[in-house]
Amino acid sequence: MRRVVSGLGVVTIGLLLPLLAHAGMARITRAGTADVSFTAVGPAGLKIVGRSGELRLNDGGDRLIVSVPLKTVATGITLRDEHMRNKYLHVDRYPDAVLEVARAAVKLPAAGGEVSGEASGTMRLHGRDKLVSFRYTARSDGKVVRVTATTRIDMRDHGIEQPRYLGLTVKPEVEVHAVFAIAVVEA
């Protein structure tokens, strides 16, 4: 179940990266705190939410690279987290969920403005790359842009076994949500 949660965190990060893309030559850096979460569901009302406050952003020129260290994703239950990290996500071999997005794929708002849209990028999770689409909203206060992004991933696309425990199996589709702030520094 934890792997499902970690996978969602990665997808959430992937959704946020395209929002950070900027058509100009300005450099983008992360500012402030981040909240990456995933929600996995199963039978009988089973709902697992995993969260991480860690998100890294690398401005690679024509691409933005967003990563979340999967060992930081937590569900609130230590044993479930251990299973997620070790049995499903194999964080020793695949420590990060990484989203690469072309800068041209996303738009940033003007100072005081807001922009919403859809974009896609390559998500690397559990050693497999998969094109993912996401929806995002970016709001600017003039100095900082706050990004909110969501996407859905299917664990099977990344070779992640569906978590099972005491006869309950988590659905393979996971909702990922990310909120973070960026600063745009003119070159």
The 8 nearest C-alpha neighbors of each residue, nearest first, counted from 0:
[[1, 162, 3, 2, 83, 4, 79, 169],
 [83, 2, 0, 4, 80, 3, 79, 5],
 [3, 1, 83, 88, 5, 87, 4, 0],
 [2, 4, 6, 0, 1, 5, 7, 39],
 [3, 5, 1, 49, 7, 2, 37, 6],
 [6, 4, 2, 8, 7, 3, 69, 72],
 [5, 7, 3, 9, 8, 4, 2, 10],
 [8, 6, 37, 175, 10, 4, 9, 5],
 [9, 7, 36, 11, 5, 37, 35, 6],
 [8, 10, 96, 12, 6, 7, 11, 67],
 [11, 9, 13, 7, 12, 175, 8, 14],
 [12, 10, 175, 176, 177, 8, 14, 13],
 [13, 11, 9, 15, 14, 10, 177, 65],
 [12, 14, 98, 10, 11, 16, 15, 9],
 [13, 15, 148, 133, 11, 12, 16, 149],
 [14, 16, 148, 12, 18, 13, 17, 177],
 [15, 17, 19, 18, 13, 65, 14, 100],
 [18, 16, 105, 20, 19, 100, 15, 118],
 [19, 17, 105, 16, 15, 20, 135, 146],
 [18, 20, 16, 17, 21, 15, 105, 27],
 [19, 21, 102, 105, 17, 18, 63, 103],
 [20, 22, 102, 23, 106, 107, 19, 103],
 [21, 23, 103, 102, 20, 24, 106, 105],
 [24, 22, 25, 21, 102, 26, 185, 103],
 [23, 25, 186, 26, 22, 185, 60, 21],
 [24, 26, 185, 186, 184, 23, 183, 27],
 [27, 25, 184, 183, 185, 186, 24, 58],
 [28, 26, 183, 182, 58, 184, 25, 181],
 [29, 27, 182, 181, 30, 183, 56, 26],
 [28, 30, 181, 180, 56, 182, 31, 27],
 [31, 29, 181, 180, 182, 28, 32, 143],
 [32, 30, 180, 29, 33, 179, 181, 143],
 [31, 33, 179, 30, 52, 34, 180, 53],
 [32, 34, 179, 52, 178, 53, 54, 35],
 [35, 33, 52, 178, 177, 51, 179, 36],
 [36, 34, 177, 51, 8, 50, 176, 11],
 [37, 35, 50, 8, 176, 49, 175, 177],
 [38, 36, 7, 175, 4, 8, 49, 174],
 [37, 39, 48, 174, 47, 173, 4, 175],
 [40, 38, 173, 47, 46, 3, 48, 4],
 [39, 41, 46, 45, 169, 170, 47, 38],
 [40, 42, 169, 45, 170, 168, 46, 44],
 [43, 41, 44, 45, 167, 40, 168, 169],
 [42, 44, 45, 41, 167, 46, 40, 168],
 [43, 45, 42, 46, 41, 40, 47, 39],
 [44, 46, 41, 40, 43, 42, 47, 169],
 [47, 45, 40, 39, 44, 41, 48, 38],
 [48, 46, 39, 38, 40, 49, 45, 74],
 [49, 47, 38, 37, 74, 4, 39, 46],
 [48, 50, 74, 4, 73, 37, 36, 72],
 [51, 49, 36, 72, 73, 35, 74, 37],
 [50, 52, 72, 35, 53, 71, 34, 36],
 [51, 53, 34, 33, 35, 54, 32, 50],
 [54, 52, 51, 67, 33, 55, 68, 71],
 [53, 55, 67, 66, 33, 52, 56, 65],
 [56, 54, 66, 65, 67, 57, 53, 29],
 [55, 57, 65, 64, 29, 58, 28, 66],
 [56, 58, 64, 59, 63, 65, 55, 28],
 [57, 59, 63, 60, 27, 64, 56, 26],
 [58, 60, 62, 63, 57, 61, 64, 26],
 [61, 59, 62, 58, 63, 24, 26, 102],
 [60, 62, 102, 101, 59, 63, 103, 58],
 [63, 61, 101, 59, 102, 100, 60, 64],
 [62, 64, 58, 100, 59, 99, 57, 20],
 [63, 65, 99, 57, 98, 56, 58, 62],
 [66, 64, 56, 98, 16, 55, 97, 12],
 [67, 65, 97, 55, 96, 54, 95, 98],
 [66, 68, 54, 96, 95, 9, 69, 53],
 [69, 67, 95, 70, 71, 94, 96, 66],
 [70, 68, 71, 95, 72, 5, 94, 67],
 [69, 71, 68, 72, 84, 90, 94, 73],
 [70, 72, 69, 51, 68, 73, 53, 52],
 [73, 71, 51, 50, 69, 70, 5, 49],
 [72, 74, 49, 50, 75, 80, 71, 51],
 [75, 73, 49, 76, 48, 80, 50, 47],
 [74, 76, 73, 77, 80, 49, 79, 48],
 [77, 75, 79, 74, 78, 80, 73, 81],
 [76, 78, 80, 79, 81, 75, 74, 73],
 [79, 77, 81, 80, 76, 82, 83, 75],
 [80, 78, 82, 76, 81, 77, 1, 83],
 [79, 81, 83, 77, 1, 78, 82, 73],
 [82, 80, 78, 84, 79, 83, 85, 77],
 [83, 81, 86, 79, 85, 80, 84, 1],
 [1, 82, 84, 2, 80, 87, 0, 81],
 [83, 85, 88, 81, 82, 90, 89, 2],
 [86, 84, 89, 82, 83, 81, 87, 88],
 [85, 87, 82, 83, 89, 84, 88, 81],
 [88, 86, 2, 83, 89, 85, 159, 160],
 [87, 89, 2, 84, 90, 83, 85, 125],
 [90, 88, 85, 91, 84, 92, 87, 93],
 [91, 89, 94, 93, 92, 88, 84, 85],
 [90, 92, 89, 93, 94, 85, 84, 88],
 [93, 91, 90, 89, 94, 125, 126, 88],
 [94, 92, 90, 125, 95, 91, 89, 126],
 [93, 95, 90, 69, 68, 91, 92, 70],
 [96, 94, 68, 69, 67, 93, 97, 66],
 [95, 97, 9, 124, 67, 66, 123, 68],
 [98, 96, 66, 123, 65, 122, 95, 9],
 [97, 99, 13, 122, 65, 121, 64, 66],
 [100, 98, 64, 121, 120, 63, 62, 65],
 [101, 99, 120, 63, 17, 62, 16, 102],
 [100, 102, 62, 103, 104, 61, 63, 20],
 [103, 101, 20, 21, 62, 104, 61, 22],
 [102, 104, 22, 101, 105, 21, 20, 106],
 [105, 103, 101, 102, 118, 17, 20, 100],
 [106, 104, 17, 20, 18, 103, 102, 118],
 [105, 107, 21, 18, 20, 108, 104, 114],
 [106, 108, 21, 137, 114, 18, 109, 105],
 [109, 107, 113, 112, 114, 139, 110, 138],
 [108, 110, 112, 111, 107, 139, 113, 141],
 [111, 109, 141, 139, 112, 140, 108, 142],
 [110, 112, 140, 139, 141, 109, 113, 138],
 [113, 111, 109, 108, 110, 139, 138, 114],
 [112, 114, 138, 108, 137, 139, 115, 111],
 [113, 115, 137, 108, 136, 107, 138, 116],
 [116, 114, 136, 135, 137, 113, 117, 134],
 [115, 117, 135, 134, 136, 118, 114, 105],
 [116, 118, 134, 133, 135, 132, 119, 115],
 [119, 117, 133, 132, 104, 17, 105, 134],
 [120, 118, 132, 131, 133, 130, 100, 17],
 [119, 121, 100, 99, 130, 131, 122, 98],
 [120, 122, 130, 99, 129, 98, 131, 128],
 [121, 123, 98, 129, 128, 97, 130, 124],
 [124, 122, 128, 97, 127, 96, 126, 98],
 [123, 125, 96, 126, 127, 157, 122, 128],
 [124, 126, 93, 127, 157, 88, 123, 158],
 [127, 125, 124, 123, 93, 128, 157, 92],
 [128, 126, 157, 123, 124, 125, 129, 158],
 [129, 127, 123, 122, 121, 124, 126, 130],
 [128, 130, 122, 121, 131, 123, 127, 156],
 [129, 131, 121, 120, 122, 119, 128, 132],
 [132, 130, 119, 120, 121, 129, 122, 133],
 [133, 131, 119, 118, 150, 120, 130, 117],
 [132, 134, 150, 14, 117, 118, 149, 119],
 [135, 133, 117, 149, 148, 116, 118, 150],
 [136, 134, 148, 115, 147, 116, 117, 18],
 [135, 137, 115, 147, 114, 146, 148, 116],
 [136, 138, 146, 114, 113, 145, 144, 115],
 [139, 137, 113, 145, 144, 112, 108, 146],
 [138, 140, 144, 111, 141, 110, 112, 143],
 [141, 139, 111, 142, 143, 110, 144, 138],
 [140, 142, 110, 139, 111, 143, 109, 144],
 [143, 141, 140, 182, 144, 139, 110, 183],
 [142, 144, 182, 181, 139, 140, 141, 180],
 [143, 145, 139, 181, 138, 180, 137, 146],
 [146, 144, 180, 138, 137, 179, 139, 143],
 [145, 147, 137, 179, 178, 136, 180, 144],
 [146, 148, 178, 136, 135, 177, 15, 137],
 [149, 147, 135, 14, 15, 177, 134, 176],
 [150, 148, 176, 175, 134, 14, 133, 11],
 [149, 151, 133, 175, 174, 14, 11, 10],
 [152, 150, 174, 173, 175, 172, 153, 10],
 [153, 151, 173, 172, 154, 10, 150, 174],
 [152, 154, 172, 171, 155, 156, 173, 151],
 [155, 153, 159, 171, 156, 157, 152, 172],
 [154, 156, 158, 157, 153, 159, 171, 160],
 [157, 155, 154, 153, 158, 129, 159, 152],
 [158, 156, 127, 155, 154, 159, 125, 124],
 [157, 159, 155, 156, 160, 154, 125, 127],
 [160, 158, 154, 157, 155, 87, 161, 88],
 [159, 161, 87, 162, 158, 155, 154, 2],
 [162, 160, 171, 169, 159, 163, 168, 154],
 [161, 163, 0, 169, 168, 160, 164, 87],
 [164, 162, 168, 167, 161, 166, 169, 165],
 [163, 165, 167, 166, 168, 162, 0, 169],
 [164, 166, 167, 163, 168, 162, 169, 0],
 [165, 167, 164, 163, 168, 42, 169, 162],
 [168, 166, 164, 163, 165, 169, 42, 41],
 [169, 167, 163, 162, 41, 170, 166, 164],
 [168, 170, 41, 162, 40, 161, 171, 163],
 [169, 171, 41, 172, 40, 168, 39, 161],
 [172, 170, 154, 153, 161, 169, 173, 155],
 [173, 171, 153, 152, 170, 154, 151, 174],
 [172, 174, 39, 152, 151, 7, 38, 153],
 [175, 173, 151, 38, 37, 150, 7, 152],
 [176, 174, 11, 37, 7, 150, 10, 149],
 [177, 175, 11, 149, 36, 148, 35, 37],
 [178, 176, 35, 11, 148, 147, 34, 12],
 [177, 179, 147, 34, 146, 33, 35, 148],
 [180, 178, 33, 146, 145, 32, 34, 177],
 [181, 179, 145, 30, 144, 146, 29, 31],
 [182, 180, 29, 30, 144, 28, 143, 145],
 [181, 183, 143, 28, 27, 30, 29, 144],
 [182, 184, 27, 26, 25, 185, 28, 181],
 [185, 183, 26, 25, 27, 186, 182, 28],
 [186, 184, 25, 26, 183, 24, 27, 23],
 [185, 25, 24, 184, 26, 23, 183, 27]]
